[in-house]
Amino acid sequence: MELLIHVYKIYLSIALQLLAATLTLPQAPFVDFLGLAIAIISAILAIYLGINATWLVFCSALIGWGASLLGYTR
C-alpha cells in the first residue's frame, strides 16, 4: 500500500510540473493559433478515441509542414 501511495505522489509531482510548464507556454514565441489547435485536437483524439500518439505526432508534423509550404509559418 505504501508503494502505491509513493507512485501516486510521483504522478502528482509530474502532473504539477507539466501544469507549471503549460502555464508558461503562452509567453513563449513559438505558440500560435495553429500550434494550439493541433494540441487541443490531438488531446481530444488521444483521450476520447484512443488514437496512438505516434500517429498524432506524424499527422501534426504533416500539418506543420503543409502550413510552412503554404506560407503560414516562417
C-alpha positions in Angstrom: 0.0 0.0 0.0 2.8 2.4 0.8 4.4 1.7 -2.6 1.1 2.7 -4.3 1.0 5.9 -2.3 4.6 6.7 -3.3 3.8 6.1 -7.0 0.8 8.4 -6.8 2.9 11.1 -5.3 5.3 10.8 -8.2 2.5 11.1 -10.7 1.1 14.1 -8.8 4.6 15.7 -8.9 4.9 15.1 -12.6 1.4 16.5 -13.3 2.2 19.7 -11.3 5.5 20.2 -13.2 3.6 19.8 -16.5 1.0 22.3 -15.3 3.7 24.8 -14.4 5.3 24.3 -17.8 2.0 24.7 -19.6 1.1 27.9 -17.8 4.3 29.5 -19.1 3.7 28.4 -22.7 1.6 31.5 -23.8 4.7 33.6 -23.1 6.8 31.5 -25.5 7.3 32.9 -29.0 6.6 29.7 -30.8 3.0 29.3 -29.6 0.4 30.4 -32.2 -3.1 29.5 -33.2 -2.1 26.6 -35.4 0.0 25.0 -32.6 -2.7 25.4 -30.0 -5.3 24.0 -32.4 -3.1 20.9 -33.1 -2.5 20.4 -29.4 -6.2 20.6 -28.5 -7.3 18.3 -31.3 -4.6 15.8 -30.6 -5.6 15.7 -26.9 -9.2 15.1 -27.8 -8.3 12.4 -30.3 -5.9 10.7 -27.8 -8.3 10.8 -24.9 -11.6 10.1 -26.4 -10.8 8.0 -29.5 -7.6 6.3 -28.2 -5.6 7.1 -31.2 -1.9 6.1 -30.9 0.4 9.1 -30.1 2.7 8.1 -33.0 0.0 8.9 -35.5 -0.8 12.1 -33.7 2.8 13.3 -33.9 3.1 12.2 -37.6 -0.1 14.0 -38.6 0.9 17.1 -36.6 4.2 17.2 -38.4 2.4 16.9 -41.7 0.1 19.7 -40.8 3.1 21.9 -39.8 5.0 21.0 -42.9 1.9 21.9 -45.0 1.5 25.2 -43.2 5.1 26.1 -43.8 4.7 25.3 -47.5 1.6 27.5 -47.7 3.4 30.4 -46.0 1.6 30.3 -42.7 4.8 29.9 -40.7 8.3 31.2 -41.3 
